Amino acid sequence: MRKSDIKAKIQSGERLKVIFINDVGFQYGAGIAHLRQIQSFLLLGHDVMGLCWVRGPESTIPFIPNNARGHWAGMHQLPVIHPDSGYCEADIIHSIVQKVIFFQPEIIIVGNLHGAKWPLELLIILRELDSLVVVYMHDCYVISGRCAYPGNCRLYEVGCNEKCPTPDEYPPLTPNKIHNQWKLRREIFCGPKGVPIATNSRWLLEIVHRALDNIHYADVVYLGLDDQLFSPIDRTLVRRLLGVPDDAFVILSGSVNVLEPRKGGHIFKEVVEFLNKEDVVFLVFGEESLGLEGVRATGLLRDYRKMPLLFSAADLFLGMAREEAFGQTICESSACGLPVVAFNVGGIPEIARNNINARLVNKISVSGLLDEINFFMRNPKEREAFGRAGRKIIESEFSLERQGERWMKFLANVASL
């Protein structure tokens, strides 16, 4: 289908056939973001299919939002299409492309692939199909030589190579292959045939422009969420359900892996140790949370529908990430009327707005976090005001409907190129 035809369908609100491709379906943070983007397309009335390596138990959880007018064709998986199963890159690409061709999509949106070890060369083949292809960036993987977050390294701007400081970290890559992967990304995204990129924050978009000269097209498409599901629940009721003291000051924190250094795990331990001397209860979700001392831990909650219970039981959400492209947990906590304390890094201030719905700490330090936590502990009226402001921000800017509108604008712009 010609781009002009796709643009006309977008402008007239006609039904589109859209396929979302990623590595692990609806699992973990990027997987939940993938799910929420699909929800927006279903609300708009489009036909949507998912294709992944492995979909996980989350695929069985009902997720189609109220008032959705579109058709969900299911999350299809290719669990054996993997290098560890003996598949070479050419065979992996062929298997994926055949599935895509069978669905005959007008639009192909590709999220994370590195969990499946699926080669990015796939994008070169997909862009030759009769479809509009877009890559959605959840992290920095598709502009670097291999890493999801570069930290202080700036090799991605001039040429990732065998001097990469973290070749053994996820996703690992043999050092002598890194430079070729860095060059491949420039072939995929730059020039007149470059695959367009949608980022989840302005912070990530700025990195894209620093990394990729002559990029074809890139812009921000902020994530959204179901603000009917993620909304405040009566705190007294929720605390009774969870067994949390009604008169305690409750701090909620968590991530997929709360002990990951990028998520500030060691700093969080210090905060807990200090505040446990006060009348504070910590609720923590995520992998490895069950091993933490001094907290009430849930482990990894695979059913995201339970998360509003935790947010509604707390007085404050504590974000610990030292590097973060967007911050979905901050979006979720704000939707549930919680004020936020977090570090002023990455895309976080684009959702957690200082002195509006959040208090942000500019220097990575325990003392800075403690100062802002104490501010909210001492000022209950401010907690309520910040919480209300956060809810308004989500309703006006980060709902599924707003996410869908941003996607349609982005796709219409790409189809106009």
Sequence and secondary structure as in RCSB ss.txt:
>XXXX:A:sequence
MRKSDIKAKIQSGERLKVIFINDVGFQYGAGIAHLRQIQSFLLLGHDVMGLCWVRGPESTIPFIPNNARGHWAGM
HQLPVIHPDSGYCEADIIHSIVQKVIFFQPEIIIVGNLHGAKWPLELLIILRELDSLVVVYMHDCYVISGRCAYP
GNCRLYEVGCNEKCPTPDEYPPLTPNKIHNQWKLRREIFCGPKGVPIATNSRWLLEIVHRALDNIHYADVVYLGL
DDQLFSPIDRTLVRRLLGVPDDAFVILSGSVNVLEPRKGGHIFKEVVEFLNKEDVVFLVFGEESLGLEGVRATGL
LRDYRKMPLLFSAADLFLGMAREEAFGQTICESSACGLPVVAFNVGGIPEIARNNINARLVNKISVSGLLDEINF
FMRNPKEREAFGRAGRKIIESEFSLERQGERWMKFLANVASL
>XXXX:A:secstr
  HHHHHHHHHHT   EEEEE SSTT HHHHHHHHHHHHHHHHTT EEEEEES   GGGGS    TT  SEEEEE
EE TT SGGGT  HHHHHHHHHHHHHHH  SEEEE   GGGT  THHHHHHTTSSSEEEEEESSSTTTSSS S  
TT  HHHH   TT S TTSSS   HHHHHHHHHHHHHHHBSTT   EEESSHHHHHHHHHH TTBS EEE    B
 TTTSS   HHHHHHHHT  TTSEEEEEEEEETT GGGTHHHHHHHHHHHTTSSEEEEEEEETGGG TTSEE   
   GGGHHHHHHH SEEE   SS SS HHHHHHHHTT  EEEE  TTGGGTS BTTTEEEESS  HHHHHHHHHH
HHH HHHHHHHHHHHHHHHHHHSBHHHHHHHHHHHHHHHHT 
